[in-house]
Amino acid sequence: MPERIIQRARGFAPDIYFILPFDTKKQFNIKKGCKVECTLVKALDSDGNIIQEINRKVTCEVKARDGWIYVPPKIIQELNLPGREYYEITIEKLITPDGAKVEIYPNEMVEKEAKIPMKK
């Protein structure tokens, strides 16, 4: 099972990124050169209202600093995603630089970093 985070995007569209939780980064040894398979679930405003349902699987790169995952710019442009809003993201797998795939938190759903109230 994956890890669910809700976090404000950083950077400016089309180059936005998210910072993985420290304990996840440490536990799974996520570092520069890795990739992370995840699902962009939805974009939210600062009150937790849904701006856009996304539900798109993407592979993000860890390229500038350890634990910063960058969403491919073509996905941001294609879906016309807002750059500075909050996003719900489900982190599913780590792809190491040698190509090995590691499930993030197998057999459980971990929820972290919900920084805004979620509305149903």
Buried (B, 14 or more C-beta within 10 A) or exposed (E): EBBBBBBBBBBEBBBBBBBBBEEBBEEBEBEEEBBBBBBBBBBBEEEBEBBBEBEBEBBBBBEEEBBBBBBBEEBBEEBEBBBEBBBBBBBBBBBBEEEEEEEBBEEEEBEBBBEBEEEE
